[in-house]
Amino acid sequence: MVNRLISRNVDAKNNAVQHFGELFIVILPYLKRPVSAEYISKKIRIKPSRIRAVLNRLFNYNLIDYKRCFDDDTGKYTYVWTLKKEKLKRFLKDVPAPVSNSDDDDSAVYDFVCTGCKQGYTFDAAADYSFRCYKCGAFIDSGA
Ligand SMILES: [Zn+2]
């Protein structure tokens, strides 16, 4: 499974984050089976639009399919997304991450920090989570 690849292979994980954003790592476990952005949104309490942005990035690389489905619960049409797992695995192994210009690319700049558990965040990541820590739910504040 892709989850395992990412948890074991730092390069594959970096590659994923570079291409799809940090939120992708949070969403990935929910993509084991076909799923809607709204479902993931409810589970991780992040706006569906942010989740859709990640799914669209996957779609641009032809790594995910979607189907329009009628949702009996809401009485509305929704999009159900199916990850192309094998293709994604190959993509993460084969496609190199965009080369960073800075020399200290291992020490990502964590300008923001969780006020609860002290998890570090880049600005983009903090914004992705609406400044709520994905681990403990506390407020993410500027580290300065
Ligand atoms: Zn936290």
Boltz pocket constraint, residues with backbone or C-beta under 6 A from the ligand:
constraints:
  - pocket:
      binder: B
      contacts: [[A, 114], [A, 115], [A, 116], [A, 117], [A, 118], [A, 119], [A, 133], [A, 134], [A, 135], [A, 136], [A, 137], [A, 138]]
      max_distance: 6.0
